[in-house]
């Protein structure tokens, strides 16, 4: 019930804040509506769907938003193929609503999100506060979030089997600082701690262990994760306005968790407007992580240790992302009720390269493995991610 | 709650420090910073989607600037 107590405190604070006289004016987010279609294709998985986000302010003090998001998933991933399961389809629907209260230089926000698929339900509540200080040079932000997940397992008919059910409780604590450094440069620092407790693995995933009695030389058993996880992440982000009208950005994040995963990612980007209507974006992101302590591609025997994982998201791997984006403003001078309307296309190409997750799909025509157990080639794949969206400001 | 306490202490310290600092970039000098191309998050609908794409496939999470929602990462 702690989340609800926080909600009540925030509501109370918000009401007090609204009653107080405004000092210098902060800024509410823009009034706008976005309709996005997203498409992901990579590693045997295709996901697409819409996302619709509408945000509207009321009397310059309050801004409300609502978001509806869908993932339509069709999966024949390497995990599905090597476990012998059939390809499956799934849909995830997510609804978010939130409100921001502005009082002088203080912006208070809260939001609620509900996500639902047949075998996974998640609800989360987030609250936050942003305070401008030093004459608007610095903005300090703090936030807290609480999530409650219900995990089920689908049977062969694609519906929850009624046997397995478990829960996970998630909390996050956020702290941020954004700073005007010079008249051309912005800097942001964000820190986030996340703690999870409950069922944190995937009820379908299995680990591989050496089994001399099997024709393939190995066999599978269910994975077992710890029931707690805590992580820390700190990110730096900067944007710089070039001598002509264009901007460069750079970012870095360090992540470490109690499962032994350390991760780093860096990104650089360039934004170039062309005339009054066009904006082009080009960026590159590199990500690298070490494996969880209890991860192995091949355990020596069944039940080799208390915790077992062969989930590629917990393995050692790198990824490279190249992004291209273009935005076109349809009505740069406004049109009636609308201030601006853009049509946008973003394309990301991502390469994943695994260092200790092997590809077990290489078999001969008789189904026998082409490689000796533990010498299979490392897995890698590429993804294409497309976003097409239309935005209006009013 | 240690993190929350440290966060609160840091916020108070920053607020106190603010009493003696003159802004070195005046409001009328922030025209370039106000240009939409300088926004850290120009299109929230797009950035929250791409953050989700990465988080569902990576061990790392958090500090990406968005509050985050459900999982949907099976």
Boltz contact constraints between the chains, C-beta under 6 A:
constraints:
  - contact:
      token1: [A, 34]
      token2: [B, 45]
      max_distance: 6.0
  - contact:
      token1: [A, 36]
      token2: [B, 45]
      max_distance: 6.0
  - contact:
      token1: [A, 38]
      token2: [B, 49]
      max_distance: 6.0
  - contact:
      token1: [A, 51]
      token2: [B, 45]
      max_distance: 6.0
  - contact:
      token1: [A, 53]
      token2: [B, 45]
      max_distance: 6.0
  - contact:
      token1: [A, 71]
      token2: [B, 72]
      max_distance: 6.0
  - contact:
      token1: [A, 92]
      token2: [B, 72]
      max_distance: 6.0
  - contact:
      token1: [A, 94]
      token2: [B, 69]
      max_distance: 6.0
  - contact:
      token1: [A, 94]
      token2: [B, 70]
      max_distance: 6.0
  - contact:
      token1: [A, 113]
      token2: [B, 69]
      max_distance: 6.0
  - contact:
      token1: [A, 115]
      token2: [B, 69]
      max_distance: 6.0
  - contact:
      token1: [A, 115]
      token2: [B, 70]
      max_distance: 6.0
  - contact:
      token1: [A, 115]
      token2: [B, 72]
      max_distance: 6.0
  - contact:
      token1: [A, 122]
      token2: [B, 70]
      max_distance: 6.0
  - contact:
      token1: [A, 122]
      token2: [B, 71]
      max_distance: 6.0
  - contact:
      token1: [A, 126]
      token2: [B, 67]
      max_distance: 6.0
  - contact:
      token1: [A, 133]
      token2: [B, 18]
      max_distance: 6.0
  - contact:
      token1: [A, 134]
      token2: [B, 18]
      max_distance: 6.0
  - contact:
      token1: [A, 134]
      token2: [B, 21]
      max_distance: 6.0
  - contact:
      token1: [A, 134]
      token2: [B, 23]
      max_distance: 6.0
  - contact:
      token1: [A, 135]
      token2: [B, 23]
      max_distance: 6.0
  - contact:
      token1: [A, 137]
      token2: [B, 23]
      max_distance: 6.0
  - contact:
      token1: [A, 140]
      token2: [B, 11]
      max_distance: 6.0
  - contact:
      token1: [A, 140]
      token2: [B, 14]
      max_distance: 6.0
  - contact:
      token1: [A, 142]
      token2: [B, 7]
      max_distance: 6.0
  - contact:
      token1: [A, 173]
      token2: [B, 3]
      max_distance: 6.0
  - contact:
      token1: [A, 175]
      token2: [B, 7]
      max_distance: 6.0
  - contact:
      token1: [A, 180]
      token2: [B, 25]
      max_distance: 6.0
  - contact:
      token1: [A, 183]
      token2: [B, 25]
      max_distance: 6.0
  - contact:
      token1: [A, 183]
      token2: [B, 29]
      max_distance: 6.0
  - contact:
      token1: [A, 184]
      token2: [B, 32]
      max_distance: 6.0
  - contact:
      token1: [A, 188]
      token2: [B, 40]
      max_distance: 6.0
  - contact:
      token1: [A, 190]
      token2: [B, 63]
      max_distance: 6.0
  - contact:
      token1: [A, 192]
      token2: [B, 62]
      max_distance: 6.0
  - contact:
      token1: [A, 192]
      token2: [B, 63]
      max_distance: 6.0
  - contact:
      token1: [A, 193]
      token2: [B, 3]
      max_distance: 6.0
  - contact:
      token1: [A, 194]
      token2: [B, 62]
      max_distance: 6.0
  - contact:
      token1: [A, 202]
      token2: [B, 74]
      max_distance: 6.0
  - contact:
      token1: [A, 233]
      token2: [B, 62]
      max_distance: 6.0
  - contact:
      token1: [A, 233]
      token2: [B, 63]
      max_distance: 6.0
  - contact:
      token1: [A, 234]
      token2: [B, 63]
      max_distance: 6.0
  - contact:
      token1: [A, 235]
      token2: [B, 63]
      max_distance: 6.0
  - contact:
      token1: [A, 239]
      token2: [B, 38]
      max_distance: 6.0
  - contact:
      token1: [A, 241]
      token2: [B, 32]
      max_distance: 6.0
  - contact:
      token1: [A, 241]
      token2: [B, 38]
      max_distance: 6.0
  - contact:
      token1: [A, 247]
      token2: [B, 37]
      max_distance: 6.0
  - contact:
      token1: [A, 247]
      token2: [B, 38]
      max_distance: 6.0
  - contact:
      token1: [A, 253]
      token2: [B, 63]
      max_distance: 6.0
  - contact:
      token1: [A, 255]
      token2: [B, 60]
      max_distance: 6.0
  - contact:
      token1: [A, 261]
      token2: [B, 59]
      max_distance: 6.0
  - contact:
      token1: [A, 263]
      token2: [B, 59]
      max_distance: 6.0
  - contact:
      token1: [A, 263]
      token2: [B, 60]
      max_distance: 6.0
  - contact:
      token1: [A, 271]
      token2: [B, 37]
      max_distance: 6.0
  - contact:
      token1: [A, 273]
      token2: [B, 37]
      max_distance: 6.0
  - contact:
      token1: [A, 289]
      token2: [B, 59]
      max_distance: 6.0
  - contact:
      token1: [A, 313]
      token2: [B, 59]
      max_distance: 6.0
  - contact:
      token1: [A, 314]
      token2: [B, 59]
      max_distance: 6.0
  - contact:
      token1: [A, 385]
      token2: [B, 53]
      max_distance: 6.0
  - contact:
      token1: [A, 387]
      token2: [B, 46]
      max_distance: 6.0
